[in-house]
Each structure stands twice: as structure tokens, then as C-alpha cells.
Amino acid sequence: MQTVWGVLSVLFIWALVLPFAGIAAILLFISNKGFFVPLVIAAYISFAGMLVMARFELFNYKKYFWLGAASLVAVSLLFTIPAVYEKTRPVITDGQVELAAYQPFEKETKAVFLEKPASLNIEDDLPIIDGATALYPIYAAFAQAVYPEKEYQPDDSEVMSNRTGAAYTNLINGKADIIFALGPSTTQLNQAESVGKKLKLTPIGKEAFVFFVNSKNPVKSLTEDEIKGIYSGEITNWKDVGGKDEGIRAFQRPENSGSQTALQNFMGFTPIMKPPTEDVMSLMGTVIGEVSDYKNHKNAIGYTFRYYSTQMVKNNKIRLLCVNAVEPTVDTIRLGDYPITNEFYAVTAGSDNPHVEAFIEWVLSDEGQEIVEKTGYVPVGK
């Protein structure tokens, strides 16, 4: 009878603890940390074993219980450690830049200054500006030169930075007067047309669209055709372009982002292959595929813009590739030697703000173009 009660008490405690283990597993899945679940299961089974040992005083077998628990934990770590390593691998995303470092009028802002006061000053009815993350240092400096001194929060003010896709949406919906970005995607053009608006693009500078790899990748240069071959899926191994015998992981960016639109423009009529995906657990409990951010595998390739990668992110674990044996630098962009160069724009959609035209004219003036150059980009027309 005592044995029966002992078994029942053990089962009761197991049942009592099981919901906590289950909740922990669900929370890990929801937070995209499901790789820790094997460790939770191992801990629960080990706890159950130790409980049996203690309840039935099986201390003569203690070392076997501990050995079993250690083996379970070791097996779970075989699943967990690679996943943790994968999650902590260096990643390139738009969200990793601290925009506050370039916020206008802040004490130690990195936004550049003109040597003397600007010829244009706007004191009221400030045009609301938004744009791409990579261009925030430029237009934050524009505002610093022309707008009245006050606090301009990057997430909600007259000088915002909501990334390219959201900036175009804000412009089209009338929540921004000017955005600074690369040219629009087909989707963004259709979005504007659907509400009867026409986008006006005024070139204000030039920048290199760049491809990068892990710094240990021996490949230092690709031709345009080789890049198109990689992103169309025709070239799948680095050995085919002078590298090691490893499969190529060609990462892409989300649709309607500035860099994804730049890739589409570069590829032209060459179809782009389906990008790598990673499974994430949604709140509804379904596993969906998402375009994964660039993860710095030794066999990976990704793309971005020169200034963003070299000045705003400064990741020394990646290396920019030469294209057609030409390195992406300010000089090669200015001279037209680097083959994948994009203009970036001040984009409007028919704002009725009275200062928009004057502001854009000033951006194209020597003063505005000086800011473009001092920031580290190539002015338009140079």
C-alpha cells in the first residue's frame, strides 16, 4: 500500500510541474527561441528521475540517476548549442543603427555642420521629412542647417526615419511632405497611382550598391554576370566563382525595402530566385517562412549600400566585394568606374506645404550638396 501511495505522490508532483514545463516551452516557441525546448524537456525528465530516487530512497543508484540526467542534458545541448550559435551570429539589418547618434542639434551629433549659416531658414510650417535609414545622416544635417533648433525624435517629429517602405507609405498618405530615399518599387508606384498621386523624384546624390561576404571568404571580386548568376540561382557554389567548394547562401531583404528594390533594378529582366527563409512561430501557433536577415555564415552573400555598411554599421567581420574588379569608393562612384551606382532622391507627392520647393532647391545648391559630400556620399552631378 505504501508503494502505491508513493507512486501516486510522484505522479501527482509530475503532473503538477508538467504545466510549468509546457508553458515554458510555449513561451520559448512564441519568442522564436524554440531551440531551448529540448533543454526544458531534459530538465523535466531529470527532475522526475531525481524525484523517484528521493521518494523511494534509491540512493544506492544515485550515480546512475545523475549519469542519466547528465546524458539527457548533453543530448539536448547537441540541439541547443548550434541553434544558439546561429542566433548569435553577426547579422546585418536596418534596425541595428542607433539613429539618435545623427539626431540634429544634439550635443554630440554625428550629423555634419556647414561652416557658416545656411542661406535658407525655415521657421514655421516645417516640411515633414522621412526616409531611408542609410540617408538619415544626410537629411538630419539638412534639417540642422535649415530648421529651427529643437528636439527632433527620429520616430515621431518633423524629421523622422521610418525606413524606405514606411517612408513611401507616409508620403503617399500625406503624413510626410518629402522623403529621402532610393527610387520607388513597382508596388510603391502602384500605391501612389491608386490614390491619384504622382511621385516626383529629384536626384540629390549618388551611392554604390554593394555586395558583401564573410571576411574569411577568399572571393574578393565578382563580375556583374556572376552576381546575377548567384541571385538567379544559376550559380550555387563558391568554387564556380573562384572560392571554396561550399554552397552559396544568397540572402535577400524584405520586399519594398530600398536595398531589395536596388537588387531588382540591378537584376533587370533576370528572375530573382526565392530567398533563404527561417521558420518562426507566429502568435496563432502556425509556423511561417520569413525572409531572414543576412547572417554572417562563411558561405553567405548579402547586399546593402556602401555608406551604411562602412560608416553606420562598421562590421569588420564582413568584406565588401569589388565588382568587375572595381572597389566601391567615393572616387570610383564619382568617376563612374564602379558599375552599380544608384542615385538617391528627394521624393514628393504633391504636398501643399509652402516651403517644399524652396527646401529642395536649397538641397541642390552648393550648401546642400556640401552636406551630401561632407556626410560621405557623392553629390549629384559630380
Secondary structure as GFF3:
##gff-version 3
##sequence-region A 1 382
A	DSSP	alpha_helix	2	30	.	.	.	ID=ss1
A	DSSP	three_ten_helix	34	36	.	.	.	ID=ss2
A	DSSP	alpha_helix	37	55	.	.	.	ID=ss3
A	DSSP	three_ten_helix	59	61	.	.	.	ID=ss4
A	DSSP	alpha_helix	62	87	.	.	.	ID=ss5
A	DSSP	beta_strand	91	92	.	.	.	ID=ss6
A	DSSP	three_ten_helix	94	96	.	.	.	ID=ss7
A	DSSP	three_ten_helix	99	102	.	.	.	ID=ss8
A	DSSP	beta_strand	129	131	.	.	.	ID=ss9
A	DSSP	three_ten_helix	133	135	.	.	.	ID=ss10
A	DSSP	alpha_helix	136	146	.	.	.	ID=ss11
A	DSSP	alpha_helix	163	172	.	.	.	ID=ss12
A	DSSP	beta_strand	178	181	.	.	.	ID=ss13
A	DSSP	alpha_helix	186	194	.	.	.	ID=ss14
A	DSSP	beta_strand	200	214	.	.	.	ID=ss15
A	DSSP	beta_strand	221	222	.	.	.	ID=ss16
A	DSSP	alpha_helix	224	232	.	.	.	ID=ss17
A	DSSP	three_ten_helix	238	241	.	.	.	ID=ss18
A	DSSP	beta_strand	249	250	.	.	.	ID=ss19
A	DSSP	alpha_helix	258	267	.	.	.	ID=ss20
A	DSSP	beta_strand	277	281	.	.	.	ID=ss21
A	DSSP	beta_strand	287	291	.	.	.	ID=ss22
A	DSSP	beta_strand	294	295	.	.	.	ID=ss23
A	DSSP	beta_strand	300	305	.	.	.	ID=ss24
A	DSSP	alpha_helix	306	307	.	.	.	ID=ss25
A	DSSP	pi_helix	308	313	.	.	.	ID=ss26
A	DSSP	beta_strand	318	320	.	.	.	ID=ss27
A	DSSP	beta_strand	322	323	.	.	.	ID=ss28
A	DSSP	alpha_helix	330	335	.	.	.	ID=ss29
A	DSSP	beta_strand	341	348	.	.	.	ID=ss30
A	DSSP	alpha_helix	356	363	.	.	.	ID=ss31
A	DSSP	alpha_helix	366	375	.	.	.	ID=ss32
A	DSSP	beta_strand	378	379	.	.	.	ID=ss33
###
